[in-house]
Amino acid sequence: MNNWTRRHIFRGIAALPTLPLLLMNKMTAAAATRANSAIAETSNSPGASTSAHPIKAPTPLLHTTDLYRPHLDPDDHWDLATGYALARKGDLELMGVLTDNPLNFEEFPERLKAVMQFFDAGIHVDRSPDVAAVALLNYLTDNAVPVTTGTLWPGKPGEKVRAEHLPKELHGVQMLLNSLRRSSRPVAIMIGGSCQDVAIAGRLEPKLFAAKCAGIYLNVGVGSQNPNDQSIDGELEWNVSLNRGAYATIFELPCPIYWMPCFTTFSDARDLLVGEYGTCWSFKYKDVFPYLSNHMQAYFSYVLTKASGTNWLTYLLDSNSVLAAQQFFDRTKGMWSTAAFVHAAGRVVTVDGKVLSAEAAGERAAYEFVPVNVRCDENGITNWQKANGPTGRYIFHVRDQSKYSSAMTAALKSMLLDLP
């Protein structure tokens, strides 16, 4: 049971494009068709490409995540460390971390309890944003990345986000908007949890998103073109279910969307299967964990042991904390968002696990982003087709499913080795 997490059945997708954004200032938050046509028009300008090229580094990045203590799934902590590792290399500029508001779980407490009992997350519904994890990595990297918590607003099922019916208190949303305003360059936004806060921000300030959002990495959903493969007995992928109306809204925002579905089909989740249009991959802790620095082993064991969030620095500096990591070495971990961080950093993972520029990787790239036309209804069900030209919407596509997991494992290991 230790190998299971909520994302085995409920997890998200993301995909992201890199297109000239400053030409899109006149775009508004119109309906999806209008937004997509405006993005496509921009992409047809001189020098634009029909494929999704990585954003030039160092990319300003805002990371939104369901980072909790105790964790729902520790993949969020591995993702956070990946972001810090790429920032340390100078490929990313981490502008801030925005955590989901766990009080939104009150919308479906019984379902959450059932999920927690089934997976390796305990039955505790009470949990808080893991600001200690951010503090830990700030300390190790001598950084000062800010962290805040998102809006308390359980969206009504099947209702898209509209500017006229937003909550009065927009916790976290203003941080997103202010970060976009302050940045001298377009900012990439990572969604690794609920889509709620980004959807609200995009509806409030569509012109700002058109001008200053380099792309949204949407690690949410299921990539199958068959609606019947996108749910099981009415249950949706976890991040979609948190606010499916907000998920549908993301596809309508006036900026590039890199859609990175967690799975190709919902049934793939049970065995963490690699799919053609899903980001899911898995690795054995023992293939990465023992090679990391003592401090990073202590960081991950602190997360996995679900220790109190108040003694994070003492735990980190205690030499005995490294020994606690060994109890997790035989576990298997599912991952979803790694490729999104790599792409935002202007790089790609090759089939042999190297992290290179797209030009250097060439045909050895383990995955690609394919331009698509995509719509999402208010129930969180998508409909998409490949596009012959630029649309501003891209879906993640695994080029070699047999080598994808091993490539991503090697890439993750090499990136995290840069952390002290």
N, C-alpha and C positions, 0 to 999 in steps of 0.2 A: 504493500500500500504506500510505502515511502516514495515510490516512483511516480505517484499520481499528484497532479495539481489541478486547480480549477480550469486551467487553460487546456487541459487534455480534452475537455468537452466544450469549454466556453473561452474562446480566445479570439484576438483581433487580427486585422490585416492592415497593411499600409503600403502605399506606393507614392512616389514623388517624382515630379518633373522639374527640370531646370530650364526656364525660358526667360527671355528678356522681359523684365517686369516693369521697368520705368515707363514703358510705352502703354501701360494699361491703366493709367491714372483716371481715365474717364469712365472706367467700368463701375457699375453699381451692383448692389446685391439683388439683381433681377432674378428671374426664374432660371432654372438650370440651363435651359436651351440658350437663353440670351447670354449667360455667363460663359458657357462653353464656346459659343460662336465668337465672342469677343476675344477669348484667349486664343482660339485658332487663328483669328485674323492677325493678332499680334505675332504669333509664331510664324506666320508666313512672311514676315518682314525680312529684309536682306540680312543674311547671316544666321537666321534662325534655323534650327534643326528639327527634323521630325522625330528624332529619338531623344530619350531622356539622358542627357549628359550630366554628370555630377556637378554640383555647384562648386565654384572655385573657392578654395580654402584660404585662410581660416574662415569658416562659415559661422556667423552668429547663430546660435541654436537655443531655442526655448524648449525645455523638456517637460511634457505633461505626463503624469504617470500615476498608477494606483500603488504607490509605495507605502506599505503599512508595517506596523509592528503590533502584534505579531503578523508576519507576512501572510498574504493570501497565496502568493507564489513568489519565491525568491528570484525568479527570473528578472524581476524589476530591479533588484539589487545588482545583478550581473550587468544589466543594461546601464545602470547608473555608473558603474565602474568603467564600462566601455567608453561612455561619454567623457569621463575624466581622463582616461588614457589617451584618447584622441585629442583632447584639449591640451594635454601635457606635451604632445608631439607638435602642437601648433596647427593642427588641422581643423579644430573646432574652437569656437569661443562660447563657452557656456554662459549664457546670460541669466539663466534662472531655472529653478525647478518648481513646478506647480503640481502639487499632489491632489488627487481626487478627495472630495469630502466624504469620509466614511459614513457620516450620518445619513447620506442618501440611501444607504442600505435599508433604512427603516421602511422603504417602499415595499420590500419583499423579504421580510425577516425569516419567514418559514422556509422559503426556497434557499436562502443563504445558509441557514442552519443545515439543511439537507446536503447542500454542496460541501460544506465544511466537514461534515461527518464522513462523507464519501472519500474526500481527498485528504492529503496530508497537511491540513491547515488547522486541525483541531475544531472544536465546536464553538469556539469563542466568537461571538458576533462583535463584541466590543473591541475595537482596535483604533489606533490613532495614526496619523501620518508619521512616517519614520524620519523625522528631522535629524535624528541621531546619525543615520546613515550618511546624510549629506554632510553633517559636521565632521564625521570620521574622514571622509574623502577630502574635505577642505583642509583638514589638519595634515593629512599625509602629503597632499600636493601643494601645501602652502597657498591655498586659494581662498576665495571668499564668495563662492557662488550663493546667491540668495535663494531661500526656499519659502514658499507660501502655500496656503491651502485654498482649494477651489470653492465654488458656490454651493450652498445648501439649497437644492432645488430639484427634488425628484420629478423629472419631467413626466407629463402624462403620456401613457403608452400611445403610440401611433400619432403623436402630434409633433410636427416640425417646429423648430425654434423660430419665433416671430418677434420682431423688435417691440411690438406693442403689448406683449404679455410676458415680459421678463420679470424675474424676482427683483425685489427692491434693493437687496444687498448683494452686490456683485463681487464677492470675495474672490480674489485671484484674477478675475477678468481684467481689472484695471492694470494689474501687473503686466499682463500680456500686451495690452494696448500701449501702455507707457514704454515698454521695451521696444516695440515696433517704432514708436515715435522717436525715441532717442537714438536708435541705431542709424549710423551713416550708410549702412548697406542693408539690402534685403535680408530678412531673418527666416531661417528654416524653423518649422514648428513640428515637434515630435509628439504624436498621440500614442501613448502606451497604456491607456486605460479608457475612461469615459470620454466621449467626444463633447461633453456638455459645455465646458468652459470655452473651448476654442470656437464652438458653434455660436455661442452667445456673443463672443468678441467679434466674430466675423459679421454677424447680423447688425451689431451696433455700429461698426466702423467699416463698411464694405470698401470705401475708397482707400482707406489706410491699408487694408489687406491687399488690394489690387496693386498698390504702389510699393509696399514694404515687406510683403510675405514672399519669400523665395520659393516656398512650397510647403505643403503639409504632408508629413509622413504618417499615413493613416494605417496603423497597425491594428486593424479591426476587421472582423467579418470572415466570410467564406468565399473562396474564389470560383466555385463552380458556376457555370452558366445555367445549370438546372435548378430552379427554385426549390425543388424537392430535396436537393442535397444541402440546402442552407440551414436546415433546422431538423430537429428530431423531436417528435411528439410535441411540437409547439415551442420547444426550447431553442433559443438562439445562441450563437457564440457569445461568450461572457461579456465582452466589451460592448457589443451591440445591445445586449439586454439591459445594460446599465442606463441607457437612454437612447432607444432606437430612433426616436425622432431627431435627436441631435446628430446621430450617425448619418441619417438621410440628408440632413442639412449641410453637412460638410461637403458633399459632392456638388452643392450649389454655390459655394463661396467663390468669389472672383479671383482665384489664385491657382497656381498649379497644385494638383493633388497626386501624390505618389501612393497609390493604394497597394497595401501589402497585406493581403488576407493571411490569416493565421493558418488556415487549412484550405485544401482544394475542395474537400467535402467534409461535412460535419462528422461523418463516421470515421474519418482519418484520425480524429482526436484521440480515440481510445488507445491506439498503439503508437501515437506520435509519428505517424507515417509521413514521409516526404511526399509532397504532391507537386504537380506541375505549376499550379498557381497558388501555392501556399508557402509561407516563410518558415514553417515549422521544421526544426531539426533538433537533434538530441545528442548528448555526449555523456560519458562517464566522468564523474567528478575526478576520479583518479587520473584521468588523462590530462587534466589541467591544474587542479588544486595543488598538488605537491610541488609544482614548478614555480609557483608564485612566491613573492617575497613573504617573509614571516608576518609582516604587518598586514598584507593582503589576505593571507590565510586567516589571521585573527579577525579581520573585517568580515569575511564570509562566515566563519564559525560563529561570530557574534550574531549575525543575522539568522543563521540556521538553528542555533540553540534557543532563539527567541528570548534571550536574556533581557533584563530590564533595560529600558532606554535611557536610564539616568547615569549609568556607570560606563558609558561608551569609551571614554579616554583611558580610564583605569584598565578596562578589559583589553584595549588595543595595545597598551604598553606592558601588559603582563606576559612574560615569556611563556608561561604555561598555557596561554590561550591557543597557541599554535597546535598543541596536542589535541585540543578539542576538535580540530578540523578532521582528524583522522577517522572519526566515527562516521563521516559522510562519504568517504572515498568510493564506496561500492554503489552509491546511488546513481541513478540516471536522471539527467536534467533536461527538460524540454525548453527550447528557446525559440524566440520569434522576431525580435526587433534588431538583431545585430546588424543585418545588412542595411537597415535604414541609417544607422549611425555612420557606417562606412561610406555609404553613398553621399550623405550630407557632408562628409569630410572630403569629398572629391575623389574617392577611391572606389575600388571594387575588389572582391575576393576572387582569386583564380581557383581552378579546379584542384590545384595542388596546395591551396591554403595560403598563398601569398596575398598580401594587401598592397595593391599597386594602383597606379593611375589607370584610367580606362584605356588610354592610348597604349600603355605598356602591357596591359593585360590582353588586349586584342581578343582573339577568339578563345582564349583560355579562361575568360570570365565564366564563373559558375552560374551566373544568373544575369538577367537583363530586365529592363523596364519597357513594356510594350504599350504604344499609344492605343487608347480605347475610347469608345463612346460608352458612357455608363450612366444609368439612372438608378435611384434607390427610392423605394416607396416608404411610406410612413410606418410600415411593419418591419423595416430593416432588411427587406429582400431586394437584392440587386439584379439588374439586367444589364449585361454588357456585351459588346462586340468589338473585335479588333478594328482599328481605324487605319486607313491608308495614309492619312496625313496627320498633322499636329492637331491635338484637341485640348491640350493642357491637362489631360487625365491619363495616367499610366498605371498599368497593373504589373506587379512583380511576377516574373516568370523564371522558373528554374530550368536551366539549359541542360544539365546533366544530373538527374536525380540520384544516380548511383554514387556520385562523388560529392554531393552537396553537403551532407553531414560531416564527413571527414574534413572537407575543405573549411567549413565554418568553425569546426573545433580547432584546427590548426591556427586559423586566423584569430580567433578569440584568445587563444593562449599567447600568441605573439604580441597582441595588443596589450594584454594585461601584464605582461612581463615588463612593460615600461613603467609600471607604477611602483613606487618605493616601498 
